[in-house]
Amino acid sequence: MLDVNNATAQRDIFTVSRLNREVRQFLEQQWASIWLVGEISNFSRPGSGHWYFTLKDNDAQINCAMFRGNNQRVRVPVNAGMQVMVRARISLYEPRGNYQLIVEHLEPAGDGLLQQRYEELKRALTAEGLFAAERKKPIPHQVQKLGVITSASGAALHDVLAVLKRRDPSLQITVYPTQVQGIEAPAAIRRALAAAVRRNEVEVLLITRGGGSLEDLWAFNDEALARDIAACPIPTVSAVGHEVDFTIADFVADLRAATPSAAAELLSQDNEAHLRYLMQLRQRTMRAWVAVQQSKSIHLSHTIARLLPLNPKRRIEQQSQLLDNLAARLQRTMKHRLSSATQLQQSLQHRLAQQHPQADILAHQQSLAKSQQRLQQAMVALLNQKVRRFTANQQALHIVSPLNTLARGYSMTFDDKQRLVRSAEQLESGQLLTTRFASGEVISRIEDIKPV
């Protein structure tokens, strides 16, 4: 017999307080810190200084609490209807058993969402290897033709042109004007990049713009633009914003410069240094030329001294006689080679005539025609056999078909569970029956059952 008191003693019986406490501890351990975004509603600020509000989206909502020590660090006004991004831990308010968030950090959703999207895209492209150093193309040491993708009216273009004019006026510059800010900017920059690749008229492409906020520079964090830069066959340099600004375009380009002016410095040669280098080359060339001239003069003197004892006319006569002998030998050799080649050609033509494939082709054609005839006869015989077998099977199925039985005047009756009624003992009063004939069916209800 079961001992009720002992069974009760072995059970782990919770109180409501214990249950809520352990659920709270479990939630806080599983989700120590999460980021989420939503709209503030039901915002209240009681005298304690704590904030209580609801965070919601289109389909759900959750209660939130932000205690005074944390909300004092929020630097923007907070009110209902505001889109925010928060860092919080999931908890449970034990006295009422309410699931809630304890908010530790709150910021407007705009910049926070952009920063989150930036970090997510950066991680994804890093994992793909788009930022890897081994896939980056080297920048030419001396650039002669430079393409600049930027706004035609922006300060970045002015800075780049000023530096290039001062350092290297001979550098050929092609500007591919584009929009660099706003919703349409990524597509516009991609079109300018595609035009530069299609025209293929520069050695390096500089993609640049001046500084601004994260939102201002967002066009250069576009994934499609990043992939176009990575696939660009022309070496690319990215100089977007100020020195502290980093965009996805900076990471994927072959080289990153801190500012537009710094990029112009990197891509141009200092004109004065270039002139000094040319002067050094000129001096080295002159010294080398003098040394070569002196060496050739000494060599010429030695050569003249060696030729004086020799008679040039005798050497010419000997070389002429040798040339005549070589010409005669060449003529005899060519005649012999030509005769041998003629005989070989005649022999090969004779063998080719004997082994002409025409006779074999005719024999194979006749054999192929006979094989095709036998195949056609076999296919006709097999088809006739399958037709006879199909007709026999069709007749056999017709004999045993229930439809054939119905056609002879019989019927079949099914109960309300679609089971075939074979005996009145299966039926009950009030039960619905379906009687099927060869054409149509009748539904009836049982009023009375008479035993046989």
PyMOL commands that set and color helices and strands:
alter all, ss='L'
color gray80, all
select helices_A, chain A and resi 4-10+16-30+68-71+109-128+133-135+155-167+185-199+218-221+223-231+248-252+260-267+271-307+312-354+358-400+402-407+424-426
alter helices_A, ss='H'
color red, helices_A
select strands_A, chain A and resi 34-44+51-56+61-66+83-93+98-108+145-150+172-177+204-209+236-240+255-256+412-414+432-436+441-445
alter strands_A, ss='S'
color yellow, strands_A
deselect
rebuild
show_as cartoon
